[in-house]
Amino acid sequence: MNDPAATIRVLYSVPEAMALLNLSRTQIYELIRTSRLVTVTQGRRRLVPADSITGYVQLLLAECRASGHGDAA
């Protein structure tokens, strides 16, 4: 029941989001600044919800399809 591998992550730190999206720190903070990636704060920590990461990837896919490059995946 307390198996860490079975735990579903809902929040990621900025460095974890960087690794998941394969983006630099500067790119992540630019996405946050332009509201393309939503974050929350817990105390002084800025965290990226898993839904925000998924939503950003979906946005990229939608933009790719809209530009006529529908074979993104």
Backbone as a ProteinNet text record, in pm:
[ID]
protein_1_A
[PRIMARY]
MNDPAATIRVLYSVPEAMALLNLSRTQIYELIRTSRLVTVTQGRRRLVPADSITGYVQLLLAECRASGHGDAA
[TERTIARY]
81.4	0	86	199.4	287.4	403.7	384.9	488.7	516.1	637.6	668.3	654.5	678.9	667.9	523.9	429.1	287.7	228.1	305.8	258.2	246	132.7	110.6	153.6	245.5	294.7	195.8	164.4	76.6	148.4	260.6	339.5	486.4	550	691.8	765.7	888.5	971.9	1011.8	1061.7	1105.5	1216	1317.7	1418.5	1359.7	1260.5	1196	1119	1049.4	977.7	1076.5	1191.7	1296	1335.8	1355.1	1396.1	1284	1160.9	1047.9	1026.3	1041.5	1017.2	1144.1	1257.9	1387.7	1411.4	1384.2	1401.1	1494.5	1554.1	1643.1	1560.8	1628.2	1565	1507.1	1583.4	1537.9	1411	1407.6	1289.5	1168.2	1187.4	1076.4	1020.5	1108.4	1059.8	995.9	1038.5	973.1	832	815.8	682.6	592.3	648.8	572.1	533	626.9	600.8	490.9	486.8	387.5	260.5	249.6	131.6	107.5	210.3	196.3	219.7	281.3	301	256.3	159.5	101.7	177.7	200.6	266.7	186.5	217.9	161.1	277.6	252.3	357.3	312.9	409.8	390.7	502.1	466.3	569.8	651.7	781.2	868.5	894.6	844.3	870.3	771	821.2	736.1	726.4	604	581.5	496.5	521.6	449.7	354.9	222.7	128.5	147.2	128.7	139.7	41.6	-77.8	-177.5	-126.9	-47.2	8.2	109.4	189.5	287.2	214.3	113.9	34.6	-35	-91	-159.5	-65.4	56.9	154.6	189.6	207.9	238	119.3	-2.7	-121.7	-128.3	-91.4	-87.9	12.5	129.8	230.4	179.2	112.1	57.6	-50.5	-137.2	-242.2	-183.2	-80	-14.4	51.5	108.4	172.8	68.9	-44.3	-151.1	-206	-222.7	-278.5	-185.4	-57.2	39.4	58.9	-14.6	-6	97.7	154.9	253.5	189.6	81.4	0.1	64.4	181.3	247.1	349.4	312.5	406.3	444.1	349	376	423.1
-119.4	0	126.1	124.5	240.7	227.9	155.3	135.6	266.3	324	450.5	442	325.7	311.2	323	295.2	301.2	439.9	530	664.7	744.3	811.3	894.5	1036	1090.8	1227	1327.2	1429.3	1534.4	1668.8	1681.7	1805.3	1772.2	1854.9	1837.6	1967.2	1955.3	2073.5	2124.6	2246.5	2302.9	2216.6	2172.4	2084.8	1953.7	1899	1777.6	1806.1	1919.7	1958.6	1981.2	2039.3	2058.7	1924.3	1824.4	1691.8	1625.1	1636.8	1573.8	1631.9	1762.7	1829.5	1847.9	1812	1827.8	1973	2064.8	2207.4	2266.5	2379.7	2446.9	2522.7	2563.1	2642.4	2772	2836.7	2961.3	2937.4	2829.6	2798.7	2770.6	2698.2	2668.3	2798.1	2886.3	3011.1	3103.6	3095.3	3171.7	3117.3	2985.8	2925.8	2966.1	2972.2	3015.5	3162.2	3246	3389.1	3414.9	3335.2	3354.2	3272.4	3210.9	3131.7	3008.9	2961.5	2836.6	2716.7	2740.4	2637.8	2698.3	2635.2	2687	2627.5	2708.8	2660.1	2700.3	2635.3	2669.2	2686.6	2753	2766.9	2701.1	2641.6	2583.2	2640.2	2737.2	2809.6	2888.6	2864.6	2933.6	2851.3	2727.7	2638.8	2661.3	2666.4	2672.3	2530.4	2482.6	2346.4	2347.5	2250.4	2239.7	2120	2144.3	2032.3	1941.4	1812.1	1716.5	1752.1	1799.3	1838.8	1954.2	2042.8	2154.7	2106	2008.1	1950.6	1880.5	1800.2	1731.4	1831.8	1936.8	2040.1	2110.9	2135.8	2201.2	2112	1983.7	1890.6	1884.5	1882.5	1882.4	2010.1	2123.3	2250.3	2244.4	2188	2174	2087.1	1977.6	1889.3	1959.4	2034.5	2107.9	2212.7	2283.3	2383.1	2317	2199.8	2126.8	2084.6	2032.9	1992.7	2114	2224.9	2345.9	2402.7	2380.1	2433.2	2340.4	2229.4	2136.7	2027.6	2015.1	1909.9	1805.2	1744	1655.6	1525.7	1493.4	1368.2	1388	1465.7	1500	1379.2	1294.1	1181	1067.3
0	0	0	69.2	74.1	-22.9	-132.2	-231.7	-305.3	-292.1	-358.8	-510.9	-569	-713.7	-760.8	-674.1	-710.7	-687.4	-629.4	-601.3	-730.2	-747.5	-864.2	-830.5	-909	-885.7	-944.3	-869.6	-920.3	-927.5	-859	-861.4	-884.5	-966	-995.2	-966.7	-920.8	-903.2	-1041.5	-1047.1	-1175.2	-1237.5	-1161.9	-1223.4	-1277.4	-1209.4	-1258.8	-1387.9	-1392.9	-1514.8	-1628.7	-1597.3	-1697.8	-1759.2	-1673.3	-1720.7	-1800.6	-1752.3	-1820.8	-1959.6	-1972.6	-2100.1	-2183.2	-2125.5	-2191.8	-2233.8	-2140.3	-2164.3	-2059.1	-2092.4	-1997.8	-1893	-1788	-1682.7	-1740.8	-1827.6	-1890.2	-1971.5	-2048.3	-2129	-2041	-1931.8	-1840.3	-1782.1	-1734.6	-1674.4	-1778.2	-1903.4	-2009.7	-2034.4	-2031.7	-2046.1	-1929.4	-1810.7	-1693.5	-1708.7	-1751.3	-1767.6	-1869.4	-1976.2	-2082	-2059.1	-1942.7	-1902.1	-1989.2	-2056.3	-2131.7	-2040.8	-1926.6	-1825.2	-1692.4	-1629.3	-1505.2	-1386.9	-1285	-1163.9	-1041.4	-931.8	-801.1	-704.9	-594.2	-493.7	-364.1	-299.3	-166.5	-82.1	-0.4	72.7	-27.6	-31	-126.7	-251.9	-253.4	-367.6	-480	-601.2	-720.4	-773.9	-789.9	-836.4	-963	-1048.7	-1174.9	-1165.2	-1173	-1169.4	-1291.7	-1271.3	-1381.3	-1492.2	-1456	-1556.6	-1642.3	-1584.1	-1659.3	-1762.3	-1724.2	-1817.4	-1931.8	-1897.6	-1999.4	-2090.3	-2030.4	-2108.1	-2203.8	-2161.6	-2247.5	-2366.6	-2341.3	-2450.6	-2547.3	-2494.4	-2580	-2663.3	-2603.9	-2675.6	-2790.8	-2764.7	-2869.8	-2984	-2949.6	-3052.1	-3133.7	-3067	-3136.3	-3229.5	-3184.8	-3269.2	-3388.7	-3367.8	-3476.3	-3580.1	-3535.4	-3628.1	-3702.5	-3633.6	-3695.1	-3801.3	-3784.9	-3881.6	-4000.6	-4002	-4114.4	-4099.9	-3982.7	-3956.5	-3865.7	-3910.5	-3828.6	-3786.4	-3838.5	-3802.3	-3691.6	-3590.7	-3482.7	-3399.4	-3370.3	-3284.2	-3367.8
[MASK]
+++++++++++++++++++++++++++++++++++++++++++++++++++++++++++++++++++++++++

